[in-house]
Amino acid sequence: MTEVPYDELRWEVVLAAAVRIRDELAGRGRVLSQVLVDFPAAHGPLAPDLTVIAPGAVHHARGRYAASEVEAVLEVSHPGRDHAWARACAESGVPLYVVVDPAAAVCTVHTAPSPGGVYREAERVPFGNDLFLPLGGRTVVLRTDEFPTPGTA
């Protein structure tokens, strides 16, 4: 069995998650990939793998969204980047930060951001279990049973 390259894994996760989240939102917000968002804690804009934008959000003068209009960020784990992105999202008040780690076959759902740049709550959910994501007063269910792992051929 050959190992699947990281970018292929990342896009499989992003595409599967985007469709599921979009369908669950039913028009109450937008799901975008690689869209530039201004995070005050970052040294410039970031383009998360998947961003859930609040209903009614608009681009500001620079053609980007503000972090205050972000309901959730989903990132496929990337060694060396995970901690910095979590910190930027938490410091910016993003209420939900999800890290999908295909190598470990687990998702980590971070909630309760603090201004200090940490999330006070984190739940690890193995692939095969549903993620229950609190988004703007509703709960979106994201199935993980089809998320790929590096050994997937």
Secondary structure, DSSP 8 states (H G I E B T S, - for coil): -----HHHHHHHHHHHHHHHHHHHHTTSSEEESS--EE-TTSSS-B--SEEEE-TT----TTS-EEGGGEEEEEEE--TTTHHHHHHHHHHTT-SEEEEEETTTTEEEEEEEE-TTS-EEEEEEEETTS-EEEEETTEEEEE--TT---TT--
